[in-house]
Amino acid sequence: MDVDLIFRIAAVGILVAVLGQLLTRSGREEQALMTTLAGLIVVLMLIVQEISQLFSMMKSVFGF
């Protein structure tokens, strides 16, 4: 796992938190919820890509 991945996840989290607060304070709770869900999906996609790379690396190491 690379430190860059942690920084990308943290950046997405900070951006989603700020946008969520701004949208909530302006009375757009539905858009704030959608922003939070979109941020969650982006982070999950990042993690799934890393897990996929891990499995392909393990596959090549063990010769499956």
CHARMM-style PDB file with segment names, atoms N, HN, CA, C and O in Angstrom:
ATOM      1  N   MET     1       0.843  -1.178   0.000  1.00  0.00      PROA
ATOM      2  CA  MET     1       0.000   0.000   0.000  1.00  0.00      PROA
ATOM      3  C   MET     1       0.884   1.237   0.000  1.00  0.00      PROA
ATOM      4  O   MET     1       1.881   1.309   0.719  1.00  0.00      PROA
ATOM      5  N   ASP     2       0.514   2.170  -0.791  1.00  0.00      PROA
ATOM      6  HN  ASP     2      -0.295   2.111  -1.375  1.00  0.00      PROA
ATOM      7  CA  ASP     2       1.302   3.372  -0.947  1.00  0.00      PROA
ATOM      8  C   ASP     2       0.714   4.493  -0.084  1.00  0.00      PROA
ATOM      9  O   ASP     2      -0.492   4.540   0.158  1.00  0.00      PROA
ATOM     10  N   VAL     3       1.580   5.383   0.370  1.00  0.00      PROA
ATOM     11  HN  VAL     3       2.560   5.344   0.173  1.00  0.00      PROA
ATOM     12  CA  VAL     3       1.134   6.513   1.173  1.00  0.00      PROA
ATOM     13  C   VAL     3       0.276   7.452   0.329  1.00  0.00      PROA
ATOM     14  O   VAL     3      -0.587   8.157   0.854  1.00  0.00      PROA
ATOM     15  N   ASP     4       0.520   7.456  -0.981  1.00  0.00      PROA
ATOM     16  HN  ASP     4       1.220   6.884  -1.407  1.00  0.00      PROA
ATOM     17  CA  ASP     4      -0.254   8.294  -1.886  1.00  0.00      PROA
ATOM     18  C   ASP     4      -1.739   7.945  -1.838  1.00  0.00      PROA
ATOM     19  O   ASP     4      -2.586   8.833  -1.935  1.00  0.00      PROA
ATOM     20  N   LEU     5      -2.058   6.676  -1.689  1.00  0.00      PROA
ATOM     21  HN  LEU     5      -1.370   5.955  -1.610  1.00  0.00      PROA
ATOM     22  CA  LEU     5      -3.455   6.242  -1.593  1.00  0.00      PROA
ATOM     23  C   LEU     5      -4.120   6.845  -0.361  1.00  0.00      PROA
ATOM     24  O   LEU     5      -5.267   7.285  -0.433  1.00  0.00      PROA
ATOM     25  N   ILE     6      -3.427   6.870   0.747  1.00  0.00      PROA
ATOM     26  HN  ILE     6      -2.495   6.512   0.806  1.00  0.00      PROA
ATOM     27  CA  ILE     6      -3.971   7.440   1.978  1.00  0.00      PROA
ATOM     28  C   ILE     6      -4.246   8.924   1.801  1.00  0.00      PROA
ATOM     29  O   ILE     6      -5.269   9.429   2.263  1.00  0.00      PROA
ATOM     30  N   PHE     7      -3.327   9.629   1.129  1.00  0.00      PROA
ATOM     31  HN  PHE     7      -2.496   9.219   0.754  1.00  0.00      PROA
ATOM     32  CA  PHE     7      -3.529  11.061   0.893  1.00  0.00      PROA
ATOM     33  C   PHE     7      -4.701  11.313  -0.054  1.00  0.00      PROA
ATOM     34  O   PHE     7      -5.445  12.277   0.126  1.00  0.00      PROA
ATOM     35  N   ARG     8      -4.869  10.454  -1.062  1.00  0.00      PROA
ATOM     36  HN  ARG     8      -4.265   9.672  -1.208  1.00  0.00      PROA
ATOM     37  CA  ARG     8      -6.007  10.622  -1.973  1.00  0.00      PROA
ATOM     38  C   ARG     8      -7.325  10.399  -1.251  1.00  0.00      PROA
ATOM     39  O   ARG     8      -8.283  11.143  -1.462  1.00  0.00      PROA
ATOM     40  N   ILE     9      -7.381   9.379  -0.399  1.00  0.00      PROA
ATOM     41  HN  ILE     9      -6.603   8.775  -0.227  1.00  0.00      PROA
ATOM     42  CA  ILE     9      -8.607   9.110   0.362  1.00  0.00      PROA
ATOM     43  C   ILE     9      -8.904  10.265   1.318  1.00  0.00      PROA
ATOM     44  O   ILE     9     -10.056  10.671   1.468  1.00  0.00      PROA
ATOM     45  N   ALA    10      -7.865  10.790   1.960  1.00  0.00      PROA
ATOM     46  HN  ALA    10      -6.929  10.460   1.838  1.00  0.00      PROA
ATOM     47  CA  ALA    10      -8.053  11.923   2.872  1.00  0.00      PROA
ATOM     48  C   ALA    10      -8.526  13.165   2.114  1.00  0.00      PROA
ATOM     49  O   ALA    10      -9.375  13.905   2.610  1.00  0.00      PROA
ATOM     50  N   ALA    11      -7.986  13.395   0.924  1.00  0.00      PROA
ATOM     51  HN  ALA    11      -7.296  12.793   0.521  1.00  0.00      PROA
ATOM     52  CA  ALA    11      -8.403  14.560   0.133  1.00  0.00      PROA
ATOM     53  C   ALA    11      -9.862  14.446  -0.280  1.00  0.00      PROA
ATOM     54  O   ALA    11     -10.600  15.430  -0.230  1.00  0.00      PROA
ATOM     55  N   VAL    12     -10.280  13.262  -0.686  1.00  0.00      PROA
ATOM     56  HN  VAL    12      -9.680  12.463  -0.727  1.00  0.00      PROA
ATOM     57  CA  VAL    12     -11.684  13.061  -1.043  1.00  0.00      PROA
ATOM     58  C   VAL    12     -12.568  13.270   0.182  1.00  0.00      PROA
ATOM     59  O   VAL    12     -13.631  13.883   0.082  1.00  0.00      PROA
ATOM     60  N   GLY    13     -12.142  12.772   1.319  1.00  0.00      PROA
ATOM     61  HN  GLY    13     -11.279  12.273   1.400  1.00  0.00      PROA
ATOM     62  CA  GLY    13     -12.917  12.945   2.549  1.00  0.00      PROA
ATOM     63  C   GLY    13     -13.068  14.399   2.953  1.00  0.00      PROA
ATOM     64  O   GLY    13     -14.154  14.829   3.340  1.00  0.00      PROA
ATOM     65  N   ILE    14     -11.985  15.160   2.865  1.00  0.00      PROA
ATOM     66  HN  ILE    14     -11.103  14.811   2.550  1.00  0.00      PROA
ATOM     67  CA  ILE    14     -12.039  16.583   3.215  1.00  0.00      PROA
ATOM     68  C   ILE    14     -12.939  17.340   2.244  1.00  0.00      PROA
ATOM     69  O   ILE    14     -13.749  18.168   2.658  1.00  0.00      PROA
ATOM     70  N   LEU    15     -12.793  17.051   0.952  1.00  0.00      PROA
ATOM     71  HN  LEU    15     -12.134  16.378   0.616  1.00  0.00      PROA
ATOM     72  CA  LEU    15     -13.610  17.722  -0.057  1.00  0.00      PROA
ATOM     73  C   LEU    15     -15.092  17.411   0.135  1.00  0.00      PROA
ATOM     74  O   LEU    15     -15.932  18.307   0.042  1.00  0.00      PROA
ATOM     75  N   VAL    16     -15.412  16.164   0.399  1.00  0.00      PROA
ATOM     76  HN  VAL    16     -14.730  15.436   0.475  1.00  0.00      PROA
ATOM     77  CA  VAL    16     -16.812  15.772   0.606  1.00  0.00      PROA
ATOM     78  C   VAL    16     -17.358  16.411   1.881  1.00  0.00      PROA
ATOM     79  O   VAL    16     -18.512  16.838   1.909  1.00  0.00      PROA
ATOM     80  N   ALA    17     -16.555  16.482   2.920  1.00  0.00      PROA
ATOM     81  HN  ALA    17     -15.618  16.135   2.897  1.00  0.00      PROA
ATOM     82  CA  ALA    17     -17.021  17.089   4.168  1.00  0.00      PROA
ATOM     83  C   ALA    17     -17.322  18.571   3.985  1.00  0.00      PROA
ATOM     84  O   ALA    17     -18.338  19.066   4.473  1.00  0.00      PROA
ATOM     85  N   VAL    18     -16.443  19.275   3.283  1.00  0.00      PROA
ATOM     86  HN  VAL    18     -15.618  18.873   2.887  1.00  0.00      PROA
ATOM     87  CA  VAL    18     -16.668  20.711   3.058  1.00  0.00      PROA
ATOM     88  C   VAL    18     -17.895  20.927   2.186  1.00  0.00      PROA
ATOM     89  O   VAL    18     -18.741  21.766   2.499  1.00  0.00      PROA
ATOM     90  N   LEU    19     -17.999  20.170   1.084  1.00  0.00      PROA
ATOM     91  HN  LEU    19     -17.312  19.489   0.830  1.00  0.00      PROA
ATOM     92  CA  LEU    19     -19.164  20.321   0.219  1.00  0.00      PROA
ATOM     93  C   LEU    19     -20.457  19.949   0.943  1.00  0.00      PROA
ATOM     94  O   LEU    19     -21.483  20.602   0.755  1.00  0.00      PROA
ATOM     95  N   GLY    20     -20.411  18.920   1.757  1.00  0.00      PROA
ATOM     96  HN  GLY    20     -19.577  18.389   1.910  1.00  0.00      PROA
ATOM     97  CA  GLY    20     -21.590  18.519   2.517  1.00  0.00      PROA
ATOM     98  C   GLY    20     -22.044  19.599   3.480  1.00  0.00      PROA
ATOM     99  O   GLY    20     -23.238  19.870   3.604  1.00  0.00      PROA
ATOM    100  N   GLN    21     -21.090  20.214   4.161  1.00  0.00      PROA
ATOM    101  HN  GLN    21     -20.120  19.994   4.061  1.00  0.00      PROA
ATOM    102  CA  GLN    21     -21.437  21.298   5.089  1.00  0.00      PROA
ATOM    103  C   GLN    21     -22.015  22.498   4.354  1.00  0.00      PROA
ATOM    104  O   GLN    21     -22.999  23.090   4.794  1.00  0.00      PROA
ATOM    105  N   LEU    22     -21.397  22.853   3.229  1.00  0.00      PROA
ATOM    106  HN  LEU    22     -20.597  22.372   2.871  1.00  0.00      PROA
ATOM    107  CA  LEU    22     -21.894  23.999   2.464  1.00  0.00      PROA
ATOM    108  C   LEU    22     -23.309  23.746   1.943  1.00  0.00      PROA
ATOM    109  O   LEU    22     -24.173  24.620   2.012  1.00  0.00      PROA
ATOM    110  N   LEU    23     -23.532  22.552   1.426  1.00  0.00      PROA
ATOM    111  HN  LEU    23     -22.830  21.842   1.370  1.00  0.00      PROA
ATOM    112  CA  LEU    23     -24.856  22.248   0.903  1.00  0.00      PROA
ATOM    113  C   LEU    23     -25.895  22.144   2.007  1.00  0.00      PROA
ATOM    114  O   LEU    23     -27.036  22.565   1.815  1.00  0.00      PROA
ATOM    115  N   THR    24     -25.535  21.598   3.147  1.00  0.00      PROA
ATOM    116  HN  THR    24     -24.608  21.256   3.303  1.00  0.00      PROA
ATOM    117  CA  THR    24     -26.473  21.480   4.255  1.00  0.00      PROA
ATOM    118  C   THR    24     -26.859  22.853   4.793  1.00  0.00      PROA
ATOM    119  O   THR    24     -28.028  23.101   5.086  1.00  0.00      PROA
ATOM    120  N   ARG    25     -25.888  23.736   4.921  1.00  0.00      PROA
ATOM    121  HN  ARG    25     -24.938  23.535   4.683  1.00  0.00      PROA
ATOM    122  CA  ARG    25     -26.177  25.077   5.449  1.00  0.00      PROA
ATOM    123  C   ARG    25     -26.981  25.927   4.477  1.00  0.00      PROA
ATOM    124  O   ARG    25     -27.669  26.862   4.888  1.00  0.00      PROA
ATOM    125  N   SER    26     -26.899  25.608   3.192  1.00  0.00      PROA
ATOM    126  HN  SER    26     -26.340  24.849   2.858  1.00  0.00      PROA
ATOM    127  CA  SER    26     -27.693  26.360   2.222  1.00  0.00      PROA
ATOM    128  C   SER    26     -29.076  25.744   2.012  1.00  0.00      PROA
ATOM    129  O   SER    26     -29.848  26.227   1.184  1.00  0.00      PROA
ATOM    130  N   GLY    27     -29.390  24.690   2.751  1.00  0.00      PROA
ATOM    131  HN  GLY    27     -28.762  24.298   3.423  1.00  0.00      PROA
ATOM    132  CA  GLY    27     -30.717  24.107   2.706  1.00  0.00      PROA
ATOM    133  C   GLY    27     -30.896  23.036   1.645  1.00  0.00      PROA
ATOM    134  O   GLY    27     -32.026  22.706   1.286  1.00  0.00      PROA
ATOM    135  N   ARG    28     -29.812  22.495   1.145  1.00  0.00      PROA
ATOM    136  HN  ARG    28     -28.894  22.763   1.437  1.00  0.00      PROA
ATOM    137  CA  ARG    28     -29.883  21.455   0.112  1.00  0.00      PROA
ATOM    138  C   ARG    28     -29.407  20.124   0.680  1.00  0.00      PROA
ATOM    139  O   ARG    28     -28.339  19.625   0.325  1.00  0.00      PROA
ATOM    140  N   GLU    29     -30.208  19.569   1.552  1.00  0.00      PROA
ATOM    141  HN  GLU    29     -31.076  19.975   1.840  1.00  0.00      PROA
ATOM    142  CA  GLU    29     -29.820  18.332   2.229  1.00  0.00      PROA
ATOM    143  C   GLU    29     -29.728  17.156   1.273  1.00  0.00      PROA
ATOM    144  O   GLU    29     -28.883  16.278   1.449  1.00  0.00      PROA
ATOM    145  N   GLU    30     -30.597  17.129   0.253  1.00  0.00      PROA
ATOM    146  HN  GLU    30     -31.283  17.842   0.110  1.00  0.00      PROA
ATOM    147  CA  GLU    30     -30.576  16.014  -0.689  1.00  0.00      PROA
ATOM    148  C   GLU    30     -29.277  15.990  -1.493  1.00  0.00      PROA
ATOM    149  O   GLU    30     -28.685  14.933  -1.706  1.00  0.00      PROA
ATOM    150  N   GLN    31     -28.841  17.182  -1.938  1.00  0.00      PROA
ATOM    151  HN  GLN    31     -29.322  18.041  -1.765  1.00  0.00      PROA
ATOM    152  CA  GLN    31     -27.579  17.242  -2.680  1.00  0.00      PROA
ATOM    153  C   GLN    31     -26.390  16.918  -1.775  1.00  0.00      PROA
ATOM    154  O   GLN    31     -25.407  16.336  -2.233  1.00  0.00      PROA
ATOM    155  N   ALA    32     -26.472  17.289  -0.495  1.00  0.00      PROA
ATOM    156  HN  ALA    32     -27.271  17.762  -0.123  1.00  0.00      PROA
ATOM    157  CA  ALA    32     -25.406  16.955   0.449  1.00  0.00      PROA
ATOM    158  C   ALA    32     -25.300  15.446   0.621  1.00  0.00      PROA
ATOM    159  O   ALA    32     -24.200  14.898   0.685  1.00  0.00      PROA
ATOM    160  N   LEU    33     -26.453  14.775   0.696  1.00  0.00      PROA
ATOM    161  HN  LEU    33     -27.347  15.220   0.644  1.00  0.00      PROA
ATOM    162  CA  LEU    33     -26.452  13.321   0.812  1.00  0.00      PROA
ATOM    163  C   LEU    33     -25.878  12.675  -0.436  1.00  0.00      PROA
ATOM    164  O   LEU    33     -25.102  11.724  -0.342  1.00  0.00      PROA
ATOM    165  N   MET    34     -26.255  13.184  -1.612  1.00  0.00      PROA
ATOM    166  HN  MET    34     -26.885  13.957  -1.689  1.00  0.00      PROA
ATOM    167  CA  MET    34     -25.723  12.643  -2.866  1.00  0.00      PROA
ATOM    168  C   MET    34     -24.217  12.873  -2.981  1.00  0.00      PROA
ATOM    169  O   MET    34     -23.495  12.021  -3.500  1.00  0.00      PROA
ATOM    170  N   THR    35     -23.749  14.008  -2.505  1.00  0.00      PROA
ATOM    171  HN  THR    35     -24.335  14.699  -2.084  1.00  0.00      PROA
ATOM    172  CA  THR    35     -22.310  14.283  -2.511  1.00  0.00      PROA
ATOM    173  C   THR    35     -21.574  13.302  -1.609  1.00  0.00      PROA
ATOM    174  O   THR    35     -20.503  12.808  -1.961  1.00  0.00      PROA
ATOM    175  N   THR    36     -22.147  13.025  -0.453  1.00  0.00      PROA
ATOM    176  HN  THR    36     -23.017  13.427  -0.167  1.00  0.00      PROA
ATOM    177  CA  THR    36     -21.537  12.068   0.468  1.00  0.00      PROA
ATOM    178  C   THR    36     -21.496  10.674  -0.146  1.00  0.00      PROA
ATOM    179  O   THR    36     -20.490   9.972  -0.038  1.00  0.00      PROA
ATOM    180  N   LEU    37     -22.576  10.278  -0.782  1.00  0.00      PROA
ATOM    181  HN  LEU    37     -23.393  10.848  -0.869  1.00  0.00      PROA
ATOM    182  CA  LEU    37     -22.608   8.962  -1.424  1.00  0.00      PROA
ATOM    183  C   LEU    37     -21.618   8.880  -2.583  1.00  0.00      PROA
ATOM    184  O   LEU    37     -20.973   7.849  -2.775  1.00  0.00      PROA
ATOM    185  N   ALA    38     -21.493   9.956  -3.355  1.00  0.00      PROA
ATOM    186  HN  ALA    38     -22.017  10.793  -3.200  1.00  0.00      PROA
ATOM    187  CA  ALA    38     -20.531   9.971  -4.459  1.00  0.00      PROA
ATOM    188  C   ALA    38     -19.103   9.867  -3.931  1.00  0.00      PROA
ATOM    189  O   ALA    38     -18.279   9.164  -4.516  1.00  0.00      PROA
ATOM    190  N   GLY    39     -18.806  10.547  -2.850  1.00  0.00      PROA
ATOM    191  HN  GLY    39     -19.475  11.118  -2.374  1.00  0.00      PROA
ATOM    192  CA  GLY    39     -17.482  10.441  -2.243  1.00  0.00      PROA
ATOM    193  C   GLY    39     -17.190   9.044  -1.750  1.00  0.00      PROA
ATOM    194  O   GLY    39     -16.073   8.548  -1.899  1.00  0.00      PROA
ATOM    195  N   LEU    40     -18.188   8.406  -1.165  1.00  0.00      PROA
ATOM    196  HN  LEU    40     -19.095   8.809  -1.044  1.00  0.00      PROA
ATOM    197  CA  LEU    40     -18.032   7.031  -0.699  1.00  0.00      PROA
ATOM    198  C   LEU    40     -17.754   6.093  -1.871  1.00  0.00      PROA
ATOM    199  O   LEU    40     -16.905   5.207  -1.773  1.00  0.00      PROA
ATOM    200  N   ILE    41     -18.461   6.285  -2.965  1.00  0.00      PROA
ATOM    201  HN  ILE    41     -19.151   7.004  -3.045  1.00  0.00      PROA
ATOM    202  CA  ILE    41     -18.253   5.438  -4.139  1.00  0.00      PROA
ATOM    203  C   ILE    41     -16.863   5.632  -4.718  1.00  0.00      PROA
ATOM    204  O   ILE    41     -16.221   4.664  -5.123  1.00  0.00      PROA
ATOM    205  N   VAL    42     -16.387   6.877  -4.762  1.00  0.00      PROA
ATOM    206  HN  VAL    42     -16.909   7.664  -4.432  1.00  0.00      PROA
ATOM    207  CA  VAL    42     -15.041   7.140  -5.286  1.00  0.00      PROA
ATOM    208  C   VAL    42     -13.987   6.448  -4.425  1.00  0.00      PROA
ATOM    209  O   VAL    42     -13.063   5.829  -4.953  1.00  0.00      PROA
ATOM    210  N   VAL    43     -14.124   6.549  -3.109  1.00  0.00      PROA
ATOM    211  HN  VAL    43     -14.875   7.051  -2.680  1.00  0.00      PROA
ATOM    212  CA  VAL    43     -13.158   5.914  -2.209  1.00  0.00      PROA
ATOM    213  C   VAL    43     -13.223   4.396  -2.340  1.00  0.00      PROA
ATOM    214  O   VAL    43     -12.186   3.733  -2.340  1.00  0.00      PROA
ATOM    215  N   LEU    44     -14.416   3.841  -2.451  1.00  0.00      PROA
ATOM    216  HN  LEU    44     -15.259   4.380  -2.451  1.00  0.00      PROA
ATOM    217  CA  LEU    44     -14.537   2.395  -2.619  1.00  0.00      PROA
ATOM    218  C   LEU    44     -13.916   1.926  -3.928  1.00  0.00      PROA
ATOM    219  O   LEU    44     -13.323   0.849  -3.982  1.00  0.00      PROA
ATOM    220  N   MET    45     -14.046   2.724  -4.982  1.00  0.00      PROA
ATOM    221  HN  MET    45     -14.528   3.600  -4.938  1.00  0.00      PROA
ATOM    222  CA  MET    45     -13.416   2.367  -6.253  1.00  0.00      PROA
ATOM    223  C   MET    45     -11.895   2.382  -6.133  1.00  0.00      PROA
ATOM    224  O   MET    45     -11.221   1.518  -6.693  1.00  0.00      PROA
ATOM    225  N   LEU    46     -11.351   3.359  -5.406  1.00  0.00      PROA
ATOM    226  HN  LEU    46     -11.898   4.061  -4.951  1.00  0.00      PROA
ATOM    227  CA  LEU    46      -9.901   3.398  -5.183  1.00  0.00      PROA
ATOM    228  C   LEU    46      -9.429   2.155  -4.431  1.00  0.00      PROA
ATOM    229  O   LEU    46      -8.406   1.563  -4.776  1.00  0.00      PROA
ATOM    230  N   ILE    47     -10.174   1.768  -3.414  1.00  0.00      PROA
ATOM    231  HN  ILE    47     -11.005   2.248  -3.133  1.00  0.00      PROA
ATOM    232  CA  ILE    47      -9.787   0.615  -2.614  1.00  0.00      PROA
ATOM    233  C   ILE    47      -9.921  -0.674  -3.415  1.00  0.00      PROA
ATOM    234  O   ILE    47      -9.068  -1.555  -3.305  1.00  0.00      PROA
ATOM    235  N   VAL    48     -10.975  -0.803  -4.219  1.00  0.00      PROA
ATOM    236  HN  VAL    48     -11.668  -0.087  -4.309  1.00  0.00      PROA
ATOM    237  CA  VAL    48     -11.162  -2.007  -5.027  1.00  0.00      PROA
ATOM    238  C   VAL    48     -10.036  -2.153  -6.042  1.00  0.00      PROA
ATOM    239  O   VAL    48      -9.589  -3.271  -6.301  1.00  0.00      PROA
ATOM    240  N   GLN    49      -9.570  -1.054  -6.621  1.00  0.00      PROA
ATOM    241  HN  GLN    49      -9.934  -0.146  -6.411  1.00  0.00      PROA
ATOM    242  CA  GLN    49      -8.450  -1.114  -7.556  1.00  0.00      PROA
ATOM    243  C   GLN    49      -7.191  -1.614  -6.859  1.00  0.00      PROA
ATOM    244  O   GLN    49      -6.451  -2.422  -7.421  1.00  0.00      PROA
ATOM    245  N   GLU    50      -6.943  -1.146  -5.651  1.00  0.00      PROA
ATOM    246  HN  GLU    50      -7.544  -0.491  -5.194  1.00  0.00      PROA
ATOM    247  CA  GLU    50      -5.757  -1.586  -4.914  1.00  0.00      PROA
ATOM    248  C   GLU    50      -5.866  -3.066  -4.536  1.00  0.00      PROA
ATOM    249  O   GLU    50      -4.874  -3.793  -4.599  1.00  0.00      PROA
ATOM    250  N   ILE    51      -7.044  -3.510  -4.150  1.00  0.00      PROA
ATOM    251  HN  ILE    51      -7.850  -2.920  -4.099  1.00  0.00      PROA
ATOM    252  CA  ILE    51      -7.235  -4.924  -3.816  1.00  0.00      PROA
ATOM    253  C   ILE    51      -7.044  -5.788  -5.052  1.00  0.00      PROA
ATOM    254  O   ILE    51      -6.477  -6.877  -4.967  1.00  0.00      PROA
ATOM    255  N   SER    52      -7.513  -5.311  -6.200  1.00  0.00      PROA
ATOM    256  HN  SER    52      -7.973  -4.426  -6.269  1.00  0.00      PROA
ATOM    257  CA  SER    52      -7.326  -6.043  -7.450  1.00  0.00      PROA
ATOM    258  C   SER    52      -5.840  -6.185  -7.778  1.00  0.00      PROA
ATOM    259  O   SER    52      -5.393  -7.254  -8.195  1.00  0.00      PROA
ATOM    260  N   GLN    53      -5.080  -5.115  -7.592  1.00  0.00      PROA
ATOM    261  HN  GLN    53      -5.443  -4.246  -7.254  1.00  0.00      PROA
ATOM    262  CA  GLN    53      -3.636  -5.192  -7.820  1.00  0.00      PROA
ATOM    263  C   GLN    53      -2.976  -6.152  -6.848  1.00  0.00      PROA
ATOM    264  O   GLN    53      -2.054  -6.878  -7.221  1.00  0.00      PROA
ATOM    265  N   LEU    54      -3.438  -6.163  -5.605  1.00  0.00      PROA
ATOM    266  HN  LEU    54      -4.187  -5.573  -5.303  1.00  0.00      PROA
ATOM    267  CA  LEU    54      -2.887  -7.080  -4.607  1.00  0.00      PROA
ATOM    268  C   LEU    54      -3.127  -8.525  -5.015  1.00  0.00      PROA
ATOM    269  O   LEU    54      -2.215  -9.348  -4.930  1.00  0.00      PROA
ATOM    270  N   PHE    55      -4.349  -8.849  -5.459  1.00  0.00      PROA
ATOM    271  HN  PHE    55      -5.090  -8.180  -5.528  1.00  0.00      PROA
ATOM    272  CA  PHE    55      -4.649 -10.209  -5.852  1.00  0.00      PROA
ATOM    273  C   PHE    55      -3.868 -10.627  -7.094  1.00  0.00      PROA
ATOM    274  O   PHE    55      -3.422 -11.771  -7.188  1.00  0.00      PROA
ATOM    275  N   SER    56      -3.699  -9.712  -8.049  1.00  0.00      PROA
ATOM    276  HN  SER    56      -4.061  -8.783  -7.973  1.00  0.00      PROA
ATOM    277  CA  SER    56      -2.920 -10.078  -9.240  1.00  0.00      PROA
ATOM    278  C   SER    56      -1.447 -10.278  -8.879  1.00  0.00      PROA
ATOM    279  O   SER    56      -0.784 -11.135  -9.463  1.00  0.00      PROA
ATOM    280  N   MET    57      -0.927  -9.503  -7.930  1.00  0.00      PROA
ATOM    281  HN  MET    57      -1.466  -8.807  -7.456  1.00  0.00      PROA
ATOM    282  CA  MET    57       0.445  -9.683  -7.487  1.00  0.00      PROA
ATOM    283  C   MET    57       0.596 -11.035  -6.774  1.00  0.00      PROA
ATOM    284  O   MET    57       1.565 -11.758  -7.004  1.00  0.00      PROA
ATOM    285  N   MET    58      -0.365 -11.367  -5.914  1.00  0.00      PROA
ATOM    286  HN  MET    58      -1.153 -10.780  -5.727  1.00  0.00      PROA
ATOM    287  CA  MET    58      -0.303 -12.639  -5.211  1.00  0.00      PROA
ATOM    288  C   MET    58      -0.421 -13.799  -6.210  1.00  0.00      PROA
ATOM    289  O   MET    58       0.231 -14.831  -6.054  1.00  0.00      PROA
ATOM    290  N   LYS    59      -1.245 -13.617  -7.216  1.00  0.00      PROA
ATOM    291  HN  LYS    59      -1.774 -12.778  -7.343  1.00  0.00      PROA
ATOM    292  CA  LYS    59      -1.419 -14.647  -8.241  1.00  0.00      PROA
ATOM    293  C   LYS    59      -0.108 -14.894  -8.989  1.00  0.00      PROA
ATOM    294  O   LYS    59       0.238 -16.038  -9.284  1.00  0.00      PROA
ATOM    295  N   SER    60       0.618 -13.816  -9.293  1.00  0.00      PROA
ATOM    296  HN  SER    60       0.336 -12.887  -9.053  1.00  0.00      PROA
ATOM    297  CA  SER    60       1.886 -13.977 -10.007  1.00  0.00      PROA
ATOM    298  C   SER    60       2.976 -14.544  -9.099  1.00  0.00      PROA
ATOM    299  O   SER    60       3.848 -15.279  -9.563  1.00  0.00      PROA
ATOM    300  N   VAL    61       2.932 -14.209  -7.814  1.00  0.00      PROA
ATOM    301  HN  VAL    61       2.224 -13.612  -7.437  1.00  0.00      PROA
ATOM    302  CA  VAL    61       3.948 -14.726  -6.894  1.00  0.00      PROA
ATOM    303  C   VAL    61       3.769 -16.221  -6.665  1.00  0.00      PROA
ATOM    304  O   VAL    61       4.747 -16.969  -6.666  1.00  0.00      PROA
ATOM    305  N   PHE    62       2.530 -16.664  -6.469  1.00  0.00      PROA
ATOM    306  HN  PHE    62       1.736 -16.056  -6.468  1.00  0.00      PROA
ATOM    307  CA  PHE    62       2.286 -18.059  -6.174  1.00  0.00      PROA
ATOM    308  C   PHE    62       2.034 -18.897  -7.414  1.00  0.00      PROA
ATOM    309  O   PHE    62       1.872 -20.112  -7.302  1.00  0.00      PROA
ATOM    310  N   GLY    63       1.997 -18.291  -8.590  1.00  0.00      PROA
ATOM    311  HN  GLY    63       2.129 -17.304  -8.681  1.00  0.00      PROA
ATOM    312  CA  GLY    63       1.914 -19.028  -9.854  1.00  0.00      PROA
ATOM    313  C   GLY    63       0.579 -19.655 -10.140  1.00  0.00      PROA
ATOM    314  O   GLY    63       0.533 -20.745 -10.709  1.00  0.00      PROA
ATOM    315  N   PHE    64      -0.497 -19.027  -9.776  1.00  0.00      PROA
ATOM    316  HN  PHE    64      -0.459 -18.141  -9.313  1.00  0.00      PROA
ATOM    317  CA  PHE    64      -1.825 -19.556 -10.070  1.00  0.00      PROA
ATOM    318  C   PHE    64      -2.273 -19.129 -11.433  1.00  0.00      PROA
ATOM    319  OT1 PHE    64      -3.373 -19.481 -11.860  1.00  0.00      PROA
TER     320      PHE     64
END
